[in-house]
Amino acid sequence: MQTPEHLTRAKAAEYLTYQLGYPCARKTLDKYATLGGGPPFIHVGRRTLYKADDLRAWLIGRSSLPRISTSDSHEAILRKI
């Protein structure tokens, strides 16, 4: 199934949850849009729209490097790469 180029806030939350595996509610995106720190979006009239590529990039930016255990330090992870 192909993802549309622009997603409404509700569809963006569904995309993050079901396609990318990051549980996210529409209200969470509402909060990010108000306070900052969320994925980039545009307004078209009264509609808020997100690009799927921007959602994916935002999620990658929030992710840590792969770890073998919770005690791995950032430096230890970089040495393993």
Buried (B, 14 or more C-beta within 10 A) or exposed (E): EEBEEBBBBEBBBBBBEEEBEBEBEBEBBBEBBEEEEBBEBEEEEEEBBBBBEBBBEBBEEEEEEEEEEEEBEEEEBEEEE
